[in-house]
Structure formats: C-alpha cells, structure tokens
C-alpha cells in the first residue's frame, strides 16, 4: 500500500510542479505583454496626433487654394 501512496503523491507533486512552472512563466510574461501593449498604444496615439495635425494643415492649404482659384476666375 505504501508504494501506491508514494506513486500517487509523486504524481500530484509533478502536477504541482507544472502548476508552479506555469505560474512563474505567466508571472514573467504578463508584465512584458502589458509593457508592449502600453508602448504600442502610445505609438498609435502619437501617430494619430501627428496625422490630425497634418490633416488640419492640408485642409488649410486646400481652403487657400480654393480662395485663390475663385479669385482668379472672377
């Protein structure tokens, strides 16, 4: 009976060890993924800010060109 009990507990120890290894991997991976996602979101925010400024500049240029075009046609 002692052999069966030792085999049962050794199997449970293996499962527990695998759980600890998985927990350790997640403990390392989650902060890395959070950092990478945060970095990407900041890049996207900065890009959208730059694009918004460029679009405003293009709209201002178009308004100026329309005004000049209308002045020459009149």
DSSP file (Angstrom, degrees, kcal/mol; ACC not computed):
  #  RESIDUE AA STRUCTURE BP1 BP2  ACC     N-H-->O    O-->H-N    N-H-->O    O-->H-N    TCO  KAPPA ALPHA  PHI   PSI    X-CA   Y-CA   Z-CA
    1    1 A X     >        0   0    0      0, 0.0     4,-2.0     0, 0.0     5,-0.2   0.000 360.0 360.0 360.0 -30.9    0.0    0.0    0.0
    2    2 A X  H  >  +     0   0    0      1,-0.2     4,-2.2     2,-0.2     5,-0.2   0.851 360.0  54.0 -66.0 -34.7    2.9    2.3    0.7
    3    3 A X  H  > S+     0   0    0      2,-0.2     4,-2.2     1,-0.2    -1,-0.2   0.897 108.1  49.4 -66.8 -40.4    4.1    2.0   -2.9
    4    4 A X  H  > S+     0   0    0      2,-0.2     4,-2.2     1,-0.2    -2,-0.2   0.910 111.7  48.8 -65.2 -42.6    0.7    3.1   -4.2
    5    5 A X  H  X S+     0   0    0     -4,-2.0     4,-2.5     2,-0.2     5,-0.2   0.914 111.2  49.3 -64.8 -43.2    0.6    6.1   -1.9
    6    6 A X  H  X S+     0   0    0     -4,-2.2     4,-2.3     1,-0.2    -1,-0.2   0.901 111.9  48.7 -63.9 -40.6    4.1    7.2   -2.9
    7    7 A X  H  X S+     0   0    0     -4,-2.2     4,-1.9     2,-0.2    -1,-0.2   0.890 111.3  50.5 -65.8 -38.6    3.2    6.9   -6.6
    8    8 A X  H  X S+     0   0    0     -4,-2.2     4,-1.9     1,-0.2    -2,-0.2   0.927 113.6  44.1 -64.9 -45.3    0.0    8.9   -6.1
    9    9 A X  H  X S+     0   0    0     -4,-2.5     4,-2.4     1,-0.2    -2,-0.2   0.851 110.4  54.7 -70.5 -32.9    1.8   11.7   -4.2
   10   10 A X  H  X S+     0   0    0     -4,-2.3     4,-1.8    -5,-0.2    -1,-0.2   0.880 108.5  49.9 -68.0 -34.9    4.7   11.8   -6.7
   11   11 A X  H  X S+     0   0    0     -4,-1.9     4,-1.9     2,-0.2    -2,-0.2   0.893 111.2  48.5 -66.1 -39.5    2.1   12.3   -9.5
   12   12 A X  H  X S+     0   0    0     -4,-1.9     4,-2.5     1,-0.2    -2,-0.2   0.863 108.9  54.2 -67.8 -35.6    0.5   15.1   -7.5
   13   13 A X  H  X S+     0   0    0     -4,-2.4     4,-2.6     2,-0.2    -1,-0.2   0.877 106.9  51.1 -65.3 -37.0    3.9   16.6   -7.0
   14   14 A X  H  X S+     0   0    0     -4,-1.8     4,-2.5     2,-0.2    -2,-0.2   0.921 111.2  47.5 -65.8 -43.1    4.6   16.6  -10.7
   15   15 A X  H  X S+     0   0    0     -4,-1.9     4,-2.2     2,-0.2    -2,-0.2   0.915 113.2  48.7 -63.4 -42.7    1.2   18.3  -11.3
   16   16 A X  H  X S+     0   0    0     -4,-2.5     4,-2.4     2,-0.2    -2,-0.2   0.895 110.8  50.5 -64.7 -40.0    2.0   20.9   -8.6
   17   17 A X  H  X S+     0   0    0     -4,-2.6     4,-2.3     2,-0.2    -2,-0.2   0.908 110.4  49.6 -64.7 -41.3    5.5   21.5  -10.0
   18   18 A X  H  X S+     0   0    0     -4,-2.5     4,-2.5     2,-0.2    -2,-0.2   0.882 109.9  51.9 -63.7 -37.8    4.0   22.0  -13.5
   19   19 A X  H  X S+     0   0    0     -4,-2.2     4,-2.6     2,-0.2    -2,-0.2   0.918 110.2  48.2 -63.6 -43.9    1.5   24.5  -12.0
   20   20 A X  H  X S+     0   0    0     -4,-2.4     4,-2.4     2,-0.2    -2,-0.2   0.889 111.5  50.0 -64.7 -38.7    4.3   26.4  -10.3
   21   21 A X  H  X S+     0   0    0     -4,-2.3     4,-2.3     2,-0.2    -2,-0.2   0.927 112.4  47.1 -64.9 -44.4    6.3   26.5  -13.6
   22   22 A X  H  X S+     0   0    0     -4,-2.5     4,-2.4     1,-0.2    -2,-0.2   0.905 111.9  50.7 -62.5 -42.1    3.2   27.8  -15.4
   23   23 A X  H  X S+     0   0    0     -4,-2.6     4,-2.3     1,-0.2    -2,-0.2   0.899 110.5  49.5 -62.7 -40.6    2.6   30.3  -12.7
   24   24 A X  H  X S+     0   0    0     -4,-2.4     4,-1.5     2,-0.2    -2,-0.2   0.901 110.4  49.9 -65.7 -41.8    6.2   31.5  -12.9
   25   25 A X  H  X S+     0   0    0     -4,-2.3     4,-2.8     1,-0.2    -2,-0.2   0.923 113.4  45.7 -63.0 -44.4    6.0   31.8  -16.7
   26   26 A X  H  X S+     0   0    0     -4,-2.4     4,-2.5     1,-0.2     5,-0.3   0.873 107.3  58.6 -65.4 -36.2    2.8   33.8  -16.5
   27   27 A X  H  X S+     0   0    0     -4,-2.3     4,-0.5     1,-0.2    -1,-0.2   0.841 115.2  36.6 -62.0 -33.2    4.3   36.0  -13.7
   28   28 A X  H  X S+     0   0    0     -4,-1.5     4,-1.0    -3,-0.2    -2,-0.2   0.860 118.7  48.6 -83.4 -39.0    7.1   36.9  -16.2
   29   29 A X  H  X S+     0   0    0     -4,-2.8     4,-2.7     1,-0.2     5,-0.2   0.866 100.8  60.9 -75.7 -37.8    5.0   37.1  -19.4
   30   30 A X  H  X S+     0   0    0     -4,-2.5     4,-2.5     1,-0.2     5,-0.2   0.928 105.7  45.7 -62.0 -48.1    2.1   39.3  -18.2
   31   31 A X  H  X S+     0   0    0     -4,-0.5     4,-2.4    -5,-0.3    -1,-0.2   0.880 112.9  52.5 -62.5 -34.1    4.2   42.4  -17.3
   32   32 A X  H  X S+     0   0    0     -4,-1.0     4,-2.5     2,-0.2    -2,-0.2   0.938 111.3  45.6 -64.7 -45.5    6.1   42.0  -20.6
   33   33 A X  H  X S+     0   0    0     -4,-2.7     4,-2.6     2,-0.2     5,-0.2   0.887 111.8  52.0 -65.7 -37.9    2.9   41.9  -22.6
   34   34 A X  H  X S+     0   0    0     -4,-2.5     4,-2.5    -5,-0.2    -1,-0.2   0.926 111.0  48.2 -63.0 -43.3    1.4   44.8  -20.6
   35   35 A X  H  X S+     0   0    0     -4,-2.4     4,-2.5     2,-0.2    -2,-0.2   0.929 113.1  47.3 -61.8 -45.8    4.6   46.9  -21.3
   36   36 A X  H  X S+     0   0    0     -4,-2.5     4,-2.2     2,-0.2    -2,-0.2   0.901 113.2  47.7 -65.5 -40.7    4.5   46.0  -25.0
   37   37 A X  H  X S+     0   0    0     -4,-2.6     4,-2.4     2,-0.2    -1,-0.2   0.917 112.3  50.1 -65.4 -42.2    0.8   46.8  -25.4
   38   38 A X  H  X S+     0   0    0     -4,-2.5     4,-2.1    -5,-0.2    -2,-0.2   0.905 110.8  49.7 -62.4 -41.9    1.3   50.1  -23.5
   39   39 A X  H  X S+     0   0    0     -4,-2.5     4,-2.0     1,-0.2    -1,-0.2   0.915 111.7  48.0 -63.0 -43.4    4.2   51.0  -25.8
   40   40 A X  H  X S+     0   0    0     -4,-2.2     4,-2.5     1,-0.2    -2,-0.2   0.888 109.8  52.2 -66.4 -39.5    2.2   50.2  -28.9
   41   41 A X  H  X S+     0   0    0     -4,-2.4     4,-2.4     1,-0.2    -1,-0.2   0.902 109.0  50.4 -64.2 -40.5   -0.8   52.3  -27.7
   42   42 A X  H  X S+     0   0    0     -4,-2.1     4,-2.5     2,-0.2    -1,-0.2   0.909 110.3  50.1 -63.6 -41.1    1.4   55.3  -27.1
   43   43 A X  H  X S+     0   0    0     -4,-2.0     4,-2.5     1,-0.2    -2,-0.2   0.922 111.5  48.2 -62.4 -43.7    2.9   55.0  -30.6
   44   44 A X  H  X S+     0   0    0     -4,-2.5     4,-2.4     2,-0.2    -2,-0.2   0.894 111.5  50.3 -64.4 -39.3   -0.6   54.8  -32.1
   45   45 A X  H  X S+     0   0    0     -4,-2.4     4,-2.0     2,-0.2    -2,-0.2   0.916 111.7  47.5 -64.5 -43.3   -1.7   57.8  -30.0
   46   46 A X  H  X S+     0   0    0     -4,-2.5     4,-2.3     2,-0.2    -2,-0.2   0.899 112.0  50.5 -65.0 -40.2    1.3   59.8  -31.2
   47   47 A X  H  X S+     0   0    0     -4,-2.5     4,-2.7     1,-0.2     5,-0.2   0.915 109.7  49.8 -63.4 -42.7    0.7   58.8  -34.8
   48   48 A X  H  X S+     0   0    0     -4,-2.4     4,-2.3     1,-0.2    -1,-0.2   0.883 109.8  51.6 -65.6 -35.9   -2.9   59.9  -34.7
   49   49 A X  H  X S+     0   0    0     -4,-2.0     4,-1.9     2,-0.2    -1,-0.2   0.922 111.9  46.4 -64.7 -43.6   -1.9   63.2  -33.2
   50   50 A X  H  X S+     0   0    0     -4,-2.3     4,-2.2     1,-0.2    -2,-0.2   0.916 112.8  49.2 -64.3 -43.0    0.6   63.8  -36.0
   51   51 A X  H  X S+     0   0    0     -4,-2.7     4,-2.5     1,-0.2    -1,-0.2   0.888 108.4  53.9 -65.0 -38.1   -1.9   62.7  -38.7
   52   52 A X  H  X S+     0   0    0     -4,-2.3     4,-2.1     1,-0.2    -1,-0.2   0.913 109.7  47.4 -62.5 -42.2   -4.5   65.1  -37.2
   53   53 A X  H  X S+     0   0    0     -4,-1.9     4,-2.1     2,-0.2    -1,-0.2   0.896 112.0  50.0 -65.8 -39.3   -2.1   68.0  -37.4
   54   54 A X  H  X S+     0   0    0     -4,-2.2     4,-2.5     2,-0.2    -2,-0.2   0.887 109.5  51.2 -65.8 -38.4   -1.2   67.1  -41.0
   55   55 A X  H  X S+     0   0    0     -4,-2.5     4,-2.6     2,-0.2    -2,-0.2   0.898 108.7  51.3 -66.2 -39.9   -4.8   66.9  -42.0
   56   56 A X  H  X S+     0   0    0     -4,-2.1     4,-2.2     2,-0.2    -1,-0.2   0.916 111.0  48.8 -61.8 -41.5   -5.5   70.3  -40.5
   57   57 A X  H  X S+     0   0    0     -4,-2.1     4,-2.3     2,-0.2    -2,-0.2   0.914 111.1  49.4 -65.1 -42.1   -2.6   71.7  -42.5
   58   58 A X  H  X S+     0   0    0     -4,-2.5     4,-2.5     2,-0.2    -2,-0.2   0.908 110.2  51.0 -63.1 -41.5   -3.8   70.1  -45.7
   59   59 A X  H  X S+     0   0    0     -4,-2.6     4,-2.4     1,-0.2    -1,-0.2   0.898 109.7  50.2 -62.7 -39.9   -7.3   71.5  -45.1
   60   60 A X  H  X S+     0   0    0     -4,-2.2     4,-2.1     1,-0.2    -1,-0.2   0.907 110.9  49.4 -65.0 -40.0   -5.9   74.9  -44.6
   61   61 A X  H  X S+     0   0    0     -4,-2.3     4,-2.6     2,-0.2    -2,-0.2   0.893 110.3  50.7 -65.3 -39.7   -3.9   74.6  -47.8
   62   62 A X  H  X S+     0   0    0     -4,-2.5     4,-2.7     2,-0.2     5,-0.2   0.916 109.2  50.4 -65.0 -42.2   -7.0   73.5  -49.7
   63   63 A X  H  X S+     0   0    0     -4,-2.4     4,-2.3     2,-0.2    -1,-0.2   0.911 111.5  49.0 -61.2 -41.3   -9.0   76.4  -48.4
   64   64 A X  H  X S+     0   0    0     -4,-2.1     4,-2.5     2,-0.2    -2,-0.2   0.928 112.0  48.0 -63.6 -45.1   -6.3   78.8  -49.5
   65   65 A X  H  X S+     0   0    0     -4,-2.6     4,-2.6     2,-0.2    -2,-0.2   0.894 111.4  50.6 -64.5 -39.4   -6.0   77.2  -53.0
   66   66 A X  H  X S+     0   0    0     -4,-2.7     4,-2.7     2,-0.2    -1,-0.2   0.917 110.6  49.6 -62.8 -42.9   -9.8   77.4  -53.4
   67   67 A X  H  X S+     0   0    0     -4,-2.3     4,-2.0    -5,-0.2    -2,-0.2   0.929 113.1  45.9 -62.1 -45.0   -9.8   81.0  -52.4
   68   68 A X  H  X S+     0   0    0     -4,-2.5     4,-1.9     2,-0.2    -2,-0.2   0.893 112.9  50.7 -64.7 -39.7   -7.0   81.8  -54.9
   69   69 A X  H  X S+     0   0    0     -4,-2.6     4,-1.6     1,-0.2    -2,-0.2   0.917 111.0  47.9 -65.0 -43.2   -8.8   79.8  -57.6
   70   70 A X  H  X S+     0   0    0     -4,-2.7     4,-1.1     1,-0.2    -1,-0.2   0.853 109.9  53.5 -66.2 -34.4  -12.1   81.6  -57.1
   71   71 A X  H  < S+     0   0    0     -4,-2.0    -1,-0.2     1,-0.2    -2,-0.2   0.880 109.2  47.9 -67.7 -37.8  -10.3   85.0  -57.1
   72   72 A X  H  < S+     0   0    0     -4,-1.9    -1,-0.2     1,-0.2    -2,-0.2   0.811 111.0  51.6 -74.2 -28.7   -8.6   84.3  -60.5
   73   73 A X  H  <        0   0    0     -4,-1.6    -1,-0.2     1,-0.2    -2,-0.2   0.721 360.0 360.0 -79.7 -20.1  -11.9   83.1  -62.0
   74   74 A X     <        0   0    0     -4,-1.1    -1,-0.2    -5,-0.1    -2,-0.2   0.485 360.0 360.0 -86.9 360.0  -13.8   86.2  -61.0
